């Protein structure tokens, strides 16, 4: 097989090597690599290498046209060679090429020197992780890129960064001993602060404290509010929002189109610039005018984001939002937006903010109980006609206990939906549920109040809440639990003092400073029987309230009007190796599966070290864009697991937490079997005065291929554990030469069952 490839005239002139150097693009090298794979597989003819090379070049040209100043790297080109061989039908050659790449990768890891300093730093952090899954979740979700060391930071470095930022803000209001105790508690994973602040502490949180908060709520009533929603989501904070008729009616009427074209608006390349441009467009379209936008200042897709970390999405998602919103508004000329219109615009904002990241809900939408259009928002195959609606979980607002017939009508719709929607937001029960000291400040705001996406925090419109958590271990005693709740409360009190919100209107700061809300939670409820006792929970709640009162005075902020909650702890429970919040573990032994992008250096490193993986359902090895990694997990001895407890018993434990621990809500996803729906409906109706923060989903016994959780036996667990026991994360530095972290796209407060 000869190789007669000629260099075609191309816009691709340069590539980036693994060490970061730029070298001339050489099409002949692509052809030669393809030729070797084809010969090894005994496929193709003398023209095939040129065909493959030209196919790769064509793909590179497309990428170049889509992205300004595009320069491909070696890994991208090799990915395209794999893809081209597969698409042209040379499956054996493609597999041969994959094996060749794996061997070269192993060789590089063996040959390249990982600095002794990096090895020592990474290995220093390893003992803090309970298993390979914990370590993986940390490096994927929470580790920031260190430009000075050209690698991701380690757990020890992350917590040091968090503590440095805390000292920068608190100063000498805490003693050296108190700082030391907090540092050790977080480092040893006994307590966790706001995981959003763990990620953003430093430059990101310094530029805006919004990046420190887990969750928020807003009832949009003016056009600027949509820009604030975008800004908050771009900071990684979850958003609850209302589309009640009363607030939607406050939005301006849409004028008929005048034909007037305003001056072109230049979009600035920042969170504020995107939000300002969107609001500018909304104002123009509502006034009957039109305009063009200049996106030339927006960084191209893939460009580094210095403050928030990760990579830019380019202007395309914003353009998509602009076009979507303009078309929707023009349909309503001479009238007003409906509740569904507002819902769709906010969901579209959520969709474009996480463009390029994991598709997951970062929103909850609250609507009037009698809003039939919102009740049916996710009817049928909505993911085909309105896929942006998947960004939000939807709940109905109850201002009083409904009549039985009205309740059953909504309950049947919830049960039939298969998605647990619409959920229940029990606004009418708040006077009974909230502590007296909060009700005094809250009663004038109750009419427009709402909740965060997970439902555990009750919020005024335009208010944030920060979360912390104690990590309950099987070995915990009453004394250790008391110390943990104290440390978690001090952290929450500090976090409540962060009220520098430079872009959004001052109402946010005023609400946060007046109520200084905390959300002190616990995770691992089913891993220790002591924590499930009412007497234990009451003691911990009282300690938390007293600790907040003491430290709020020392920090010079208001005592919190509400302190304790239970959050779902989806991501953090994987990091900490605990049961998630108040949910039992999946099984005594189970496989936890995690989706990951095919180009992620973490995936490439783990794949080369033998971690089990499969292409996503419907995709094939070699061409898959998403792979699924398998991690073995074992519950603690004597732990209660999912099949040990029914829906009613779990609800009784929810009530135990609601009554004895939380001043906010316990957030829980209740899996309801077919024969439990009527009993669960009765329980909810009978306990209406305390209900809040609950999600109900149909329980399924069907095991889906590559499901996130799959029960396994001990032998399977042992075999998988053996394959992962020598995973070496120090080798990541070989696979990642520049920032490819995705933590900026991980929302701290997501809806429904999170990863439950």
C-alpha positions, 0 to 999 in steps of 0.5 A: 500500500503506497502513500501518495498524499499531497498537502492540500491548500488549507486554512490549517497551518499549525497544530499544538503538540502535547508539550504545548509547542506549535508546529507546522501542520503536515497532512502526510503524517496523518496519512502515514498513521492511517496507513500503518493502521490499515496495513495492520488490519489488512484493510483498504487499498493504496488510495485509502490513507489519502482518503482518510487524511482528506476526511480528517482535513475536511473536519478540521476545516469545518472546525476552523470555520466555526471557531476564530483563530482555531488551532487543533491539537494532536489529540483532536487530530487523532480522535478524527482519524479514529472517527474517519476510519470508523465512518469509512467502514474500516472498523478493524483499522480503527480498533488497531489505531485505538490500540496503537494510541493506547500503547503510545499513551502508556509509553508516554506515561512511562517515559515522561517525567512527572515531577517529584513535587507533583507526585508528592502533592497528589499522593499527599491528598490520596489518603483523604479519599475513601475510594477511587470514585471519591478521588475521581469526583474531586478531580472532575468537579472541584479541582481548579487548574493551577497555571503556576504548576500546569496541573489541577490542584490537589485536595490539600491545595483546594482546602488551603485555597478555601481557608486563605479566602476565608482568612482574607474575609474574616481576619482576626475575628476568629482565633488561630485555633478556630481556623485550625479546627475548621481547616482540619474538619474540612480536610478530613471530610468531617464537614463540608462548606458550600461546595460552590465556594470550595470551587470558587474561593479566590479570584472567582468569588472575590470578583462576585460573592454570588459565586459562593452561594448554592441557591437563589430564588426570584419572581421575575417582574421586570425585564432586568430580572431575566438578565440577573437570572442569566448572571446568577446561573453563569456564576454556577448558582441554582435558581428557583423562579416563579411564573405566577400570574400576579408577577407575570402581569407586572411585566410590560405589555409588548408593543406592535413592531414599529420597523425601527432598527436601533444601533448595533449593540456590541456584546462585551465578553463577560457575564455582565456583558452577556446579561446586559446584551440580553436585557437590551434586546428584551427592552428593544423587542418589547418596545416594538424595535429591532437591532443587530448584535456584534459578537466579535468581542466574545471569545471563541469556543474553547478559549480559556476562561481565566476567572471562572476556569474551564473553556468558553462556549463561544457566542453561539449559545447566546445567539440561540437565546436571542433568536428564541426570545425575539421570536417568542416576544414577536408572537405576543405583539399587542399583548403580554407574555404568558406564564409559559412564555416566561417559563420557556425564556428562563429555561432557555437561559438555563440551557444556554448557560450550561451549553457544552456541559452536562445537561442537568436541571439548575432551575425550579419553576413555581406556578399557580395551582390552576395554571393548566398550561404549566401543569402540562408543560412536560406532557408527551415527548416535550424533549423533542418539541421544547427540550429546554423545558428539561432544565427545570423541575416544576411545582404548583403553589398551594396557598392553603390545604386543598379540598380532597378532590382538588388535591387528588386531581393534581396528585393523579397528574403527578403520578401519571407524569413519570417525572414527579411533576408538578411537585408541591410548594406549600406556601400556605403552610409556612406560617406553621412551619417557619420558626417564630423569629423568621416569621416576624421578618418573613410574613410581609414577603410570603406572598411572593416567596419561593424555594431553591431548586432542591426545595430545602430552603424557603426564600424571599424573591431576590435572596440567596442561601448558602449550605454547609453539611456535617458528614455522618460516619458509622463511627460517629458518637454524640460528642463527634456529631456535636463538634461537627455541627458546631464547625459546619455552623461556623462555616455557614455563618462566615459564608452568610457574611459574603454579600458583595454582589456587584452586578445585581440590584441591591435588594439581593444584598439587603435580603441576605444581610437582613436574614443571613440565612444558613443551611446547615445539613447532614449527609449519611443519615442511614449510615449511623443509627444514632443520627436517626434518634429524635433526641440527637437531632434536637440537640444538634439543631439547638447547638447549631442555633446557639453557635450561629448566634455567637459567631454572627455577633463576632462577625458583625452580621445578623443572627440567622432567621433559619439555620438547619436543613437537609439537602440532597447531597448528590455530588458531595455524597459521591466525593465523601462516600456517604449515603446521600442526605437522608436517602438510603444507599442503593444497595449493600454492593453496587456499581456507580456509573459516571458519564464523561466526555470522550475527550476529557483527559480524566477519561483517557487516563482512567481508560489507559489504567484499566478502569472499566468503561463502555460507550454511551447507549446507542454509541460505538467505541471509536466514535462515541462522544460520551463514555460511561465509567464503572466504579464499585461502591460498598455500603457500611456494615449494617447500613439501611439500603433502598430496598430495606425501606418503603415510601411510608417509612421514608416519609416518617423519617422525613417527618422526624427530620422536619420536626426535630432538626430542620428549620427549613425543609428536609429535601427528599426524593421518595420512590413510590411503588405502584401499590403505594401511590394511594397510601402516600397520597393519604400520608401527604394529605394527612401531614399537609401542615408540615409538607415541603421539599418533597419529590415523588417519583415512580419506583422502577424495578427495571434495570436499564443498560448502563444505569447510574446505579446497579446492584451487584454481588460481593464477587463483582464488587471485589473484582471491580475493586481489584481493577481500580486499586492501583489507579494513579491520579499523578499520571493526569499531569501527562494527559492534561497540558492545559486547563480542561476542567469543567467545574465552572459548569457544575451547578451547586444546587440542582433540582429533583433527585440530583444524582439520587 
